[in-house]
């Protein structure tokens, strides 16, 4: 059974930084691409970043490009998201997701756009506010 547990969220001022983690279990983590997605208050999912299975390939949504960095530690089965220069519009619940394929940002954006969070886990809350 796939288990993904996100952590590291919190409250931060605009311009601040946070580092999120996603602990994975129940599958061969190093064999799968992974994504970070988020859901702003009252909205569906928005894809923000993906990384290939080996960690050498990454892709980002335009809304976070240059500010967020995705990475992974396959020895520890952990996915990371370093978030810098945070903005109020980054306020959301952040989730990690196991992918079946490593694809383009356009593919992921269309796949996740507006998807309900009904069957997703708790995620980790990030609030950017002064």
N, C-alpha and C positions, 0 to 999 in steps of 0.2 A: 504494500500500500504506500503510495506516494505521500510523503509528509514534508511540508515546507513551513518553516516557522520564521517569521520576520521579526526583527528587533532593531532598536537604535533610534526610533523616532523620538520626537520631543517638541518643545517650543523654542523657537529661535527668532532673533530679530532679523529684519531684512538685511541682506549682505552677509549673513552668518553662514555657518557650515554645519553639516551633519553627516554622519556615516552610518548607513544602514547595512544590516547583515541578514542573510537568509540561510538558515541551516537546513540542509536537505537530507532525507533518509528514505529508504524503501525502494530505491532504484539506483542504477549505476550512474551516479552524478556525472562522472567524467565523460560519459558517452553522449550527453545531451546538451544542446544549446539551452540557454536560460534567458529569461526576460524579466525586466521590472515594468510594472504597470501601476497606475494610480487612479483613484477615484476621488474627485473633488466633491465637496458637500452637495448632495442632491443630484449628482451626475453619474453617468456610466463610466466605464473604464476608459482610460487613455493609455496607450502604450508609450513608453518613454525610452527604453533601451534594451538591447539584446547583445549577447556574447556567444560566440561559437563554443563548441565543446572543449577545445584546447585552450581557449582564452586569447588566441591571437587575432581574432576578428571581432570587431565591435561595431555597433550602429546605434544611432540616436535620433530621436525626434528633434525637429528644429527647435522646439520650445525649450529644450534643455542642452542642446549642443554647445560645447565650450564651457559649460558650467558643471555638468555631471560626468562622472567617470564610473563605468561598470568594470568589475574585475571578478576573478574567481580563484579559489584555492582548491584544486581538485584533490589534494591530499587530505584536506580537512572537510571536504564536501560543503563548502561555504561560498555563497555568492555575496558580492559587496556592491554598494552604490555610494560613492563619495559625492556629496552634493555641496557645491560652493556657490557663493553669491546668490543665496536663496532669495526668492521674491514672494510676496503675499500670494500670488497666483500658483505657487508650488504647494500651497496648503491642500492636503489630501491624505487619504489612507493609501499607503504604499504596499504593494503585493509583489511577490516573486512568482514566476510561472515557469514550468518545465515546457520546453518546446520540442516538437518532433523534427523540426528542420530549421536550419539557419537561413534566413531569407533577408530580403531588403526591408528597409524602414517602411516603405510604402505598403508592403504586404502586411507587416505587423500592425501598422496603423489602421488599415482597413479591417483587419480581422478583429481587433479588440474594440474598435470605435463604438462607444455607447453600450457595450456589453454589460449586462446586469451583474452586480456583485452578489447576488442572492446565494450562489453556491460556493462562494469563496470563503476563505478563512478570515481571521481577525485582522490580518495585516498589521501595519504599524503606522500610527498617526504622526504626521508631520504638520506642525502649525507654524506659519511664518507671520509674525505680527510684532508691531512695535508697542 
